[in-house]
């Protein structure tokens, strides 16, 4: 699933009000972190993470991309050491999920 720029903007706005729940430290991205991110995405759909200073292996872009690939999610934004991931939940009722803006038709 590829997000449109309107959908990314909508998700960036929603991400402003949420707390950082994922932290990538000196241990990097392991099984526990992937499981934690996967569970958080299923429950919340939108999660914010941070790469700590003691991590020498990843910067925010590479960490977000690796975590997105491992959890089948989309990178919404990366600013400094923080990043935001999105994945539609399948366990939540449809009316409680984040309603993304519909992609517009391309004009000829």
Phi, psi and omega in degrees: 000124177255130180276142175279169180295326177294318179294319177299316179298319178297315180291325176298319178297318179293327183288340180302325185269001183258155180274157175285121182245343178252133177229125180259110183257209185293338179282348178076209182259106180245185181302318182296317180294319178297317178296317179298316179294319180297315178296319180294320178295322179293323182279321189248337184074328183231120181230149179247136180230170183214141174263120182284160182296333183279001177270115181264348185274323187241145162259178186297320181295311183291325178294315180297317180295317180293318180291322178297318179295318182291331183253005181057047181238180181246140173279122180272311179201158174225123177227117180062242179259002182254153178215160180232133178242149178225139170209132179295135180278145176251352180266340180279149172298150185304323183287344180262357179281161174292125180268105181282150176297141179287139177296136180280164177280143177280137179272145181273000000 
